[in-house]
């Protein structure tokens, strides 16, 4: 999803990440720049060895 399109939808995207487990790739100029993921998913991966 483009960054510009994601801005007005951010609340919905956050809810989708939290309640449904949806991951959203945010792009800029057609290139991936960031990923919105559920906090629990991200948190579990922070303590994994290399």
Order of alpha helices (4+ residues) and beta strands (2+ residues): alpha-alpha-beta-beta-alpha
